[in-house]
Amino acid sequence: MKALRSRSEIERAPIDTVIRAGEAKARSVMISISSSAVNRLSNTLLIARFFPRRTIFMKLKSRPEDFQVEEIPLVEPGSDGRFVFYRLSKQGIGTLEAIDSVRRQFDVSASRVAHGGLKDKHASTIQYLTILDGPERPLRQPNLELEPIGRLSHPYGPTYFRGNRFRIALRNMTTRQAEQAAQALADAARDGIPNYFDDQRFGSMSAAKEFSARAWLEGNYERAFWLAIVEPNPLDRPETRASKDILREHWGNWAEAKAKLDRSHERGLVTYLVDHPDDFRGVYARIRRDLRSLYFSAFQSHLWNLVLADVIEQTTRPDQRMLYDFKSAKLPIPRGLESEQAERLATMSIPLPSARSAIPEGVVGLATVAVLERLNLEPKQLRVKHLKDVFLSKGERPAMYRLADAKHGIHADELYRDRRKLIVSFELPRGGYATMLVKRITLPTPKNSSTRQADNGR
């Protein structure tokens, strides 16, 4: 059987095609089905685990209800206050898309809407939001329901929920695989989970692992604009791909590009370049603020991940970690930790890299300096210049997180004949990624340790 290596080959193949890889070492590959193949492949996220002469094929998110998330708010709504508090339930739509739909239906400006976290598009999720002087009536659409449940005296936001409650189904597993994953869940509860920003954070990163924000910080404004507006992305929708094709074909000929583009945000940017053809700094500042914020938070998250990776390597032995090929870099996941190691990592916080935060002392400081040197960046370059409304956040993030109220059950899989499904429920603190737990409990047992290679991520 021919090996399937590219995303396009995988998307064209039948869903039950066995994907083989002739490699000497076991490795992990996460394949996220793009939007163009969602309908044909039942919106399935596949996690394929490759071993020599043997393949394990586990499936996550076969259905939206296989990945359930509920935000845990810290506030109790009442009958007073100008901010109407809503429960938002959704499937098959991202948080920002859902909020945009709500705004259009209620005819309210973005400044009046406040929400907590961003929830997965390919999941069944419940979260909360407020609308200043919002209507006290429900809204029901095919992929979302909005229900008013009271009022608050202040806008809702990330500081007003403590975490998320998850219920996840891992499907198409053999009995042995399900039992091994259940045991790994107990091990993960003991060791903790590395608090990496997971792949969902890096949707704006290019296929070549370049970051628009990094180009901006390095003073390459034209490259920053190109990466933001023109660089192809596997997650692009058809209309976005079409506009990017036009911009690449007519780059520099802004009048021609404007004539061919449909009315859109991109066309508005090109209109500015018609009058200011070389002002890439100015046109970048006109990109929607929420998008620019995503670009910079993605790069800052990448830096933070690299710092944590160095800390883990300095804190553990080679046989106590295994590399995982994340979207943005290869990063170590620790396991089999001694109690002192687990406690040290569990009590450690790592500052978000920023010019506004001093480099700390000790192992975290050494790791931060090492990461910046590998990327040929100086700490002072982490100050965002020429953009008054975007910055690299100041704060800290725990290096590891511990599971709370973790439970599991192994059941017959009603979707895949003669297979088992593992149902896992647990709570995570705010900012923790449930997909990190999935990675951790489905890691193969390594025969040999490995050392991380430099993966700069431009």
ZAKEFI-346163 format. One line per field, with one value per residue (C-alpha): x negated, z, y; residue number from 1; residue in three letters. Coordinates in nm, 2 decimals, always signed. Layout:
x: X;...
z: Z;...
y: Y;...
pos: NUM;...
code: ALA;...
***
This chain:
x: +0.00;-0.13;-0.22;+0.00;-0.22;-0.06;+0.25;+0.41;+0.35;+0.49;+0.80;+0.87;+0.82;+1.11;+1.14;+1.06;+0.75;+0.45;+0.17;-0.17;-0.51;-0.84;-1.03;-1.26;-1.12;-0.76;-0.63;-0.30;-0.12;+0.20;+0.39;+0.66;+0.90;+0.94;+1.27;+1.29;+1.30;+1.52;+1.84;+1.70;+1.51;+1.78;+1.58;+1.33;+1.01;+0.77;+0.48;+0.26;-0.01;-0.29;-0.51;-0.73;-0.52;-0.22;+0.04;+0.27;+0.55;+0.75;+1.02;+1.11;+1.40;+1.58;+1.89;+1.91;+2.06;+1.75;+1.57;+1.78;+1.66;+1.84;+1.70;+1.71;+1.80;+1.71;+1.99;+2.36;+2.60;+2.87;+3.15;+2.96;+2.69;+2.66;+2.47;+2.71;+2.55;+2.60;+2.53;+2.40;+2.43;+2.28;+2.16;+1.96;+1.88;+1.60;+1.65;+1.57;+1.79;+2.08;+2.04;+2.04;+2.36;+2.52;+2.41;+2.57;+2.89;+2.91;+2.75;+2.50;+2.14;+1.84;+1.75;+2.07;+1.99;+1.75;+1.67;+1.44;+1.24;+1.23;+1.39;+1.33;+1.52;+1.54;+1.69;+2.01;+1.94;+2.11;+1.97;+2.08;+2.09;+2.24;+2.39;+2.41;+2.78;+2.84;+3.19;+3.33;+3.45;+3.31;+3.16;+3.17;+2.99;+2.89;+2.55;+2.60;+2.84;+2.81;+3.01;+3.02;+2.98;+2.95;+2.76;+2.41;+2.28;+1.97;+1.87;+1.78;+1.42;+1.14;+1.09;+1.45;+1.43;+1.20;+1.16;+1.34;+1.51;+1.45;+1.60;+1.41;+1.46;+1.16;+1.29;+1.18;+0.95;+0.87;+0.93;+0.56;+0.52;+0.81;+0.67;+0.32;+0.47;+0.66;+0.34;+0.17;+0.45;+0.36;-0.01;+0.07;+0.27;-0.04;-0.30;-0.10;-0.05;-0.28;-0.09;-0.19;+0.02;+0.15;+0.18;+0.52;+0.32;+0.12;+0.38;+0.22;-0.13;-0.24;-0.30;-0.67;-0.63;-0.67;-0.50;-0.37;-0.44;-0.81;-0.86;-0.71;-0.93;-1.23;-1.13;-1.04;-0.70;-0.64;-0.70;-0.48;-0.20;-0.25;-0.24;+0.08;+0.27;+0.12;-0.07;+0.14;+0.28;+0.42;+0.73;+0.82;+1.17;+1.22;+1.30;+0.99;+0.77;+0.91;+0.83;+0.48;+0.42;+0.52;+0.28;-0.01;+0.04;+0.07;-0.16;-0.28;-0.03;+0.23;+0.48;+0.50;+0.54;+0.81;+1.00;+1.01;+1.09;+1.45;+1.56;+1.38;+1.14;+0.85;+0.98;+0.99;+0.63;+0.53;+0.72;+0.49;+0.18;+0.31;+0.25;-0.05;-0.22;-0.52;-0.37;-0.35;-0.38;-0.07;+0.13;+0.05;+0.19;+0.51;+0.56;+0.84;+0.72;+0.85;+0.65;+0.33;+0.37;+0.40;+0.07;-0.12;+0.03;-0.05;-0.42;-0.44;-0.28;-0.54;-0.82;-0.66;-0.64;-1.01;-1.10;-0.89;-1.05;-1.40;-1.29;-1.16;-1.49;-1.68;-1.46;-1.42;-1.64;-1.63;-1.44;-1.17;-1.05;-0.94;-0.93;-0.60;-0.57;-0.35;-0.24;-0.48;-0.78;-0.90;-0.85;-0.92;-0.64;-0.76;-0.64;-0.76;-0.87;-1.00;-0.78;-1.03;-1.05;-0.68;-0.63;-0.90;-0.74;-0.39;-0.49;-0.68;-0.54;-0.69;-0.65;-0.51;-0.81;-0.77;-0.98;-0.76;-0.86;-1.21;-1.39;-1.37;-1.66;-1.72;-1.63;-1.35;-1.57;-1.84;-1.58;-1.44;-1.79;-1.87;-1.55;-1.59;-1.96;-1.85;-1.60;-1.85;-1.62;-1.71;-1.48;-1.42;-1.28;-0.99;-0.84;-0.58;-0.67;-0.44;-0.12;+0.05;+0.33;+0.14;-0.12;-0.28;-0.10;-0.26;-0.19;-0.28;-0.15;-0.19;-0.45;-0.23;+0.13;+0.29;+0.62;+0.92;+1.20;+1.07;+1.29;+1.29;+1.49;+1.43;+1.73;+1.82;+1.79;+2.12;+1.96;+1.68;+1.75;+1.56;+1.38;+1.38;+1.42;+1.26;+1.47;+1.27;+1.41;+1.21;+1.16;+0.88;+0.78;+0.83;+0.59;+0.53;+0.58;+0.77;+0.59;+0.27;+0.42;+0.52;+0.16;+0.02;+0.24;+0.19;-0.19;-0.35;-0.60;-0.95;-1.23;-1.49;-1.49;-1.54;-1.68;-1.50;-1.65;-1.64;-1.32;-1.31;-0.97;-1.01
z: +0.00;-0.09;+0.20;+0.24;+0.34;+0.24;+0.38;+0.03;-0.01;+0.34;+0.27;-0.06;+0.09;+0.23;+0.60;+0.70;+0.48;+0.69;+0.69;+0.73;+0.78;+0.74;+1.01;+1.27;+1.56;+1.68;+1.63;+1.66;+1.39;+1.44;+1.12;+1.13;+0.85;+0.67;+0.61;+0.25;+0.37;+0.68;+0.52;+0.34;+0.63;+0.90;+1.07;+1.21;+1.37;+1.33;+1.55;+1.38;+1.58;+1.37;+1.47;+1.27;+1.10;+1.31;+1.32;+1.59;+1.45;+1.72;+1.63;+1.82;+1.74;+1.52;+1.63;+1.79;+2.11;+2.14;+2.27;+2.52;+2.70;+2.97;+3.11;+3.49;+3.58;+3.91;+3.90;+4.01;+3.80;+3.97;+3.86;+3.87;+3.65;+3.29;+3.16;+3.06;+3.12;+2.87;+2.83;+2.48;+2.36;+2.02;+1.78;+1.46;+1.50;+1.67;+1.96;+1.76;+1.47;+1.71;+1.87;+1.53;+1.45;+1.78;+1.72;+1.38;+1.51;+1.81;+1.62;+1.89;+1.85;+1.94;+2.23;+2.41;+2.41;+2.65;+2.68;+2.86;+2.67;+2.31;+2.26;+1.99;+1.67;+1.63;+1.97;+2.17;+2.40;+2.67;+2.76;+2.89;+2.78;+2.86;+2.64;+2.77;+2.78;+2.58;+2.50;+2.75;+2.50;+2.37;+2.03;+1.85;+1.53;+1.37;+1.54;+1.85;+2.13;+2.34;+2.67;+2.91;+3.26;+3.46;+3.50;+3.62;+3.73;+3.52;+3.19;+3.19;+3.10;+3.14;+3.51;+3.59;+3.52;+3.69;+3.42;+3.20;+3.25;+2.97;+2.86;+2.57;+2.37;+2.22;+1.96;+1.74;+2.00;+2.08;+2.44;+2.51;+2.37;+2.58;+2.89;+2.82;+2.78;+3.10;+3.29;+3.13;+3.26;+3.62;+3.54;+3.41;+3.72;+3.92;+3.70;+3.58;+3.22;+3.05;+3.01;+2.65;+2.43;+2.19;+1.82;+1.82;+1.93;+1.61;+1.33;+1.21;+1.17;+0.81;+0.68;+0.70;+1.07;+1.02;+1.25;+1.12;+1.47;+1.46;+1.13;+1.28;+1.59;+1.36;+1.16;+0.84;+0.80;+0.44;+0.54;+0.84;+0.61;+0.36;+0.63;+0.77;+0.45;+0.16;+0.29;+0.23;+0.53;+0.53;+0.72;+0.47;+0.34;-0.04;-0.06;+0.15;-0.08;-0.38;-0.24;-0.15;-0.50;-0.64;-0.40;-0.48;-0.85;-0.84;-0.54;-0.58;-0.85;-0.60;-0.83;-1.03;-0.72;-0.59;-0.92;-0.90;-0.52;-0.40;-0.13;+0.19;+0.47;+0.24;-0.04;+0.21;+0.30;-0.07;-0.12;+0.14;-0.05;-0.38;-0.22;+0.00;-0.20;+0.02;+0.36;+0.49;+0.85;+0.80;+0.63;+0.89;+1.16;+0.96;+0.99;+1.23;+1.58;+1.69;+1.41;+1.50;+1.86;+1.75;+1.55;+1.85;+2.11;+1.88;+1.86;+2.24;+2.30;+2.08;+2.28;+2.60;+2.48;+2.39;+2.73;+2.90;+2.67;+2.79;+3.15;+3.12;+2.96;+3.24;+3.51;+3.38;+3.26;+2.89;+2.98;+3.15;+2.85;+2.49;+2.20;+2.04;+1.70;+1.78;+1.50;+1.59;+1.72;+1.86;+2.24;+2.52;+2.73;+3.07;+3.24;+3.50;+3.72;+4.07;+4.33;+4.38;+4.01;+3.97;+4.27;+4.14;+3.80;+3.95;+4.16;+3.88;+3.69;+3.37;+3.27;+2.93;+2.73;+2.70;+2.72;+3.01;+3.22;+3.37;+3.29;+3.61;+3.78;+3.80;+3.55;+3.39;+3.33;+3.18;+2.95;+2.84;+2.75;+2.56;+2.36;+2.26;+2.16;+1.94;+1.76;+1.73;+1.93;+2.21;+2.51;+2.40;+2.07;+2.25;+2.28;+2.01;+1.83;+1.62;+1.72;+2.00;+2.05;+2.04;+2.29;+2.42;+2.74;+3.08;+3.32;+3.42;+3.33;+3.54;+3.38;+3.45;+3.55;+3.75;+3.66;+3.88;+3.93;+3.66;+3.57;+3.29;+3.15;+2.87;+2.65;+2.33;+2.04;+1.86;+1.56;+1.49;+1.50;+1.74;+1.88;+2.22;+2.32;+2.62;+2.78;+2.99;+3.21;+3.40;+3.49;+3.38;+3.51;+3.29;+2.99;+3.00;+2.68;+2.69;+2.38;+2.58;+2.79;+2.48;+2.36;+2.69;+2.74;+2.39;+2.38;+2.28;+2.52;+2.39;+2.36;+2.36;+2.48;+2.23;+2.24;+2.10;+1.80;+1.76;+1.60;+1.58;+1.44;+1.24
y: +0.00;+0.34;+0.56;+0.87;+1.17;+1.50;+1.66;+1.65;+1.28;+1.21;+1.41;+1.24;+0.89;+0.69;+0.75;+0.39;+0.38;+0.27;+0.53;+0.37;+0.53;+0.35;+0.51;+0.35;+0.53;+0.57;+0.92;+1.11;+1.30;+1.50;+1.56;+1.82;+1.78;+2.12;+2.29;+2.17;+1.81;+1.85;+1.75;+1.45;+1.32;+1.38;+1.66;+1.41;+1.49;+1.20;+1.12;+0.85;+0.69;+0.53;+0.24;+0.01;-0.26;-0.16;+0.11;+0.24;+0.45;+0.64;+0.90;+1.21;+1.44;+1.20;+1.40;+1.74;+1.59;+1.37;+1.68;+1.87;+2.18;+2.39;+2.71;+2.73;+3.09;+3.25;+3.50;+3.47;+3.67;+3.87;+4.10;+4.43;+4.58;+4.71;+4.40;+4.12;+3.78;+3.50;+3.13;+3.06;+2.69;+2.61;+2.34;+2.37;+2.73;+2.92;+3.17;+3.48;+3.36;+3.30;+3.64;+3.81;+3.63;+3.74;+4.10;+4.10;+3.96;+4.20;+4.50;+4.58;+4.70;+4.49;+4.72;+4.62;+4.24;+4.08;+3.71;+3.47;+3.22;+3.10;+2.76;+2.50;+2.51;+2.13;+2.07;+2.10;+2.40;+2.61;+2.95;+3.29;+3.65;+3.99;+4.26;+4.61;+4.70;+4.38;+4.24;+4.00;+3.75;+3.42;+3.36;+3.03;+2.94;+2.61;+2.60;+2.82;+2.90;+3.22;+3.23;+3.53;+3.41;+3.74;+4.06;+4.17;+4.51;+4.46;+4.31;+3.94;+3.84;+3.59;+3.67;+3.57;+3.20;+2.95;+2.69;+2.44;+2.11;+1.85;+1.53;+1.37;+1.04;+0.87;+0.62;+0.33;+0.19;-0.17;-0.29;-0.28;+0.07;+0.19;+0.03;+0.17;+0.52;+0.48;+0.39;+0.69;+0.91;+0.80;+0.86;+1.21;+1.29;+1.21;+1.38;+1.67;+1.80;+2.05;+2.37;+2.43;+2.65;+2.38;+2.37;+2.56;+2.87;+2.88;+2.90;+3.22;+3.07;+2.99;+2.64;+2.73;+2.81;+3.19;+3.44;+3.78;+3.93;+3.82;+3.99;+4.31;+4.29;+4.25;+4.56;+4.38;+4.54;+4.43;+4.06;+4.10;+4.23;+3.95;+3.68;+3.83;+3.89;+3.69;+3.38;+3.06;+2.88;+2.53;+2.66;+2.93;+2.93;+2.93;+3.30;+3.38;+3.16;+3.34;+3.69;+3.57;+3.44;+3.78;+3.96;+3.73;+3.77;+4.15;+4.23;+4.58;+4.67;+4.78;+4.94;+4.62;+4.41;+4.64;+4.61;+4.23;+4.20;+4.17;+4.41;+4.30;+4.39;+4.30;+4.53;+4.81;+4.75;+4.75;+5.08;+5.23;+5.10;+5.25;+5.59;+5.49;+5.21;+5.15;+5.22;+4.86;+4.99;+5.20;+4.94;+4.68;+4.91;+4.91;+4.53;+4.45;+4.49;+4.14;+3.98;+4.17;+4.07;+3.71;+3.74;+3.87;+3.64;+3.35;+3.44;+3.52;+3.18;+3.01;+3.18;+3.07;+2.71;+2.71;+2.84;+2.57;+2.31;+2.42;+2.41;+2.06;+1.94;+2.10;+1.95;+1.59;+1.31;+1.21;+0.89;+1.10;+1.28;+1.22;+1.46;+1.54;+1.70;+2.00;+2.23;+2.50;+2.30;+1.97;+1.99;+1.74;+1.59;+1.46;+1.14;+0.90;+1.19;+1.15;+1.32;+1.61;+1.67;+1.67;+1.91;+2.15;+2.18;+2.20;+2.50;+2.68;+2.98;+3.11;+3.48;+3.55;+3.68;+4.05;+4.37;+4.47;+4.17;+4.13;+3.81;+3.60;+3.43;+3.06;+2.79;+2.99;+3.29;+3.07;+2.91;+3.25;+3.38;+3.06;+3.07;+3.44;+3.37;+3.08;+3.31;+3.59;+3.82;+4.07;+4.12;+4.49;+4.37;+4.22;+4.57;+4.62;+4.95;+5.17;+4.99;+5.17;+4.92;+4.59;+4.46;+4.15;+4.06;+4.09;+3.80;+3.45;+3.10;+2.78;+2.54;+2.24;+2.18;+1.91;+1.74;+1.79;+1.54;+1.31;+1.01;+0.75;+0.46;+0.21;+0.12;-0.04;+0.20;+0.24;+0.41;+0.16;-0.21;-0.43;-0.12;+0.05;+0.41;+0.57;+0.84;+1.08;+1.37;+1.62;+1.99;+2.21;+2.56;+2.86;+2.85;+2.48;+2.28;+1.95;+1.84;+1.84;+1.56;+1.37;+1.39;+1.28;+0.97;+0.85;+0.88;+0.55;+0.39;+0.50;+0.25;+0.53;+0.89;+1.17;+1.52;+1.81;+1.98;+2.35;+2.46;+2.83;+2.90;+3.22
pos: 1;2;3;4;5;6;7;8;9;10;11;12;13;14;15;16;17;18;19;20;21;22;23;24;25;26;27;28;29;30;31;32;33;34;35;36;37;38;39;40;41;42;43;44;45;46;47;48;49;50;51;52;53;54;55;56;57;58;59;60;61;62;63;64;65;66;67;68;69;70;71;72;73;74;75;76;77;78;79;80;81;82;83;84;85;86;87;88;89;90;91;92;93;94;95;96;97;98;99;100;101;102;103;104;105;106;107;108;109;110;111;112;113;114;115;116;117;118;119;120;121;122;123;124;125;126;127;128;129;130;131;132;133;134;135;136;137;138;139;140;141;142;143;144;145;146;147;148;149;150;151;152;153;154;155;156;157;158;159;160;161;162;163;164;165;166;167;168;169;170;171;172;173;174;175;176;177;178;179;180;181;182;183;184;185;186;187;188;189;190;191;192;193;194;195;196;197;198;199;200;201;202;203;204;205;206;207;208;209;210;211;212;213;214;215;216;217;218;219;220;221;222;223;224;225;226;227;228;229;230;231;232;233;234;235;236;237;238;239;240;241;242;243;244;245;246;247;248;249;250;251;252;253;254;255;256;257;258;259;260;261;262;263;264;265;266;267;268;269;270;271;272;273;274;275;276;277;278;279;280;281;282;283;284;285;286;287;288;289;290;291;292;293;294;295;296;297;298;299;300;301;302;303;304;305;306;307;308;309;310;311;312;313;314;315;316;317;318;319;320;321;322;323;324;325;326;327;328;329;330;331;332;333;334;335;336;337;338;339;340;341;342;343;344;345;346;347;348;349;350;351;352;353;354;355;356;357;358;359;360;361;362;363;364;365;366;367;368;369;370;371;372;373;374;375;376;377;378;379;380;381;382;383;384;385;386;387;388;389;390;391;392;393;394;395;396;397;398;399;400;401;402;403;404;405;406;407;408;409;410;411;412;413;414;415;416;417;418;419;420;421;422;423;424;425;426;427;428;429;430;431;432;433;434;435;436;437;438;439;440;441;442;443;444;445;446;447;448;449;450;451;452;453;454;455;456;457;458
code: MET;LYS;ALA;LEU;ARG;SER;ARG;SER;GLU;ILE;GLU;ARG;ALA;PRO;ILE;ASP;THR;VAL;ILE;ARG;ALA;GLY;GLU;ALA;LYS;ALA;ARG;SER;VAL;MET;ILE;SER;ILE;SER;SER;SER;ALA;VAL;ASN;ARG;LEU;SER;ASN;THR;LEU;LEU;ILE;ALA;ARG;PHE;PHE;PRO;ARG;ARG;THR;ILE;PHE;MET;LYS;LEU;LYS;SER;ARG;PRO;GLU;ASP;PHE;GLN;VAL;GLU;GLU;ILE;PRO;LEU;VAL;GLU;PRO;GLY;SER;ASP;GLY;ARG;PHE;VAL;PHE;TYR;ARG;LEU;SER;LYS;GLN;GLY;ILE;GLY;THR;LEU;GLU;ALA;ILE;ASP;SER;VAL;ARG;ARG;GLN;PHE;ASP;VAL;SER;ALA;SER;ARG;VAL;ALA;HIS;GLY;GLY;LEU;LYS;ASP;LYS;HIS;ALA;SER;THR;ILE;GLN;TYR;LEU;THR;ILE;LEU;ASP;GLY;PRO;GLU;ARG;PRO;LEU;ARG;GLN;PRO;ASN;LEU;GLU;LEU;GLU;PRO;ILE;GLY;ARG;LEU;SER;HIS;PRO;TYR;GLY;PRO;THR;TYR;PHE;ARG;GLY;ASN;ARG;PHE;ARG;ILE;ALA;LEU;ARG;ASN;MET;THR;THR;ARG;GLN;ALA;GLU;GLN;ALA;ALA;GLN;ALA;LEU;ALA;ASP;ALA;ALA;ARG;ASP;GLY;ILE;PRO;ASN;TYR;PHE;ASP;ASP;GLN;ARG;PHE;GLY;SER;MET;SER;ALA;ALA;LYS;GLU;PHE;SER;ALA;ARG;ALA;TRP;LEU;GLU;GLY;ASN;TYR;GLU;ARG;ALA;PHE;TRP;LEU;ALA;ILE;VAL;GLU;PRO;ASN;PRO;LEU;ASP;ARG;PRO;GLU;THR;ARG;ALA;SER;LYS;ASP;ILE;LEU;ARG;GLU;HIS;TRP;GLY;ASN;TRP;ALA;GLU;ALA;LYS;ALA;LYS;LEU;ASP;ARG;SER;HIS;GLU;ARG;GLY;LEU;VAL;THR;TYR;LEU;VAL;ASP;HIS;PRO;ASP;ASP;PHE;ARG;GLY;VAL;TYR;ALA;ARG;ILE;ARG;ARG;ASP;LEU;ARG;SER;LEU;TYR;PHE;SER;ALA;PHE;GLN;SER;HIS;LEU;TRP;ASN;LEU;VAL;LEU;ALA;ASP;VAL;ILE;GLU;GLN;THR;THR;ARG;PRO;ASP;GLN;ARG;MET;LEU;TYR;ASP;PHE;LYS;SER;ALA;LYS;LEU;PRO;ILE;PRO;ARG;GLY;LEU;GLU;SER;GLU;GLN;ALA;GLU;ARG;LEU;ALA;THR;MET;SER;ILE;PRO;LEU;PRO;SER;ALA;ARG;SER;ALA;ILE;PRO;GLU;GLY;VAL;VAL;GLY;LEU;ALA;THR;VAL;ALA;VAL;LEU;GLU;ARG;LEU;ASN;LEU;GLU;PRO;LYS;GLN;LEU;ARG;VAL;LYS;HIS;LEU;LYS;ASP;VAL;PHE;LEU;SER;LYS;GLY;GLU;ARG;PRO;ALA;MET;TYR;ARG;LEU;ALA;ASP;ALA;LYS;HIS;GLY;ILE;HIS;ALA;ASP;GLU;LEU;TYR;ARG;ASP;ARG;ARG;LYS;LEU;ILE;VAL;SER;PHE;GLU;LEU;PRO;ARG;GLY;GLY;TYR;ALA;THR;MET;LEU;VAL;LYS;ARG;ILE;THR;LEU;PRO;THR;PRO;LYS;ASN;SER;SER;THR;ARG;GLN;ALA;ASP;ASN;GLY;ARG
***
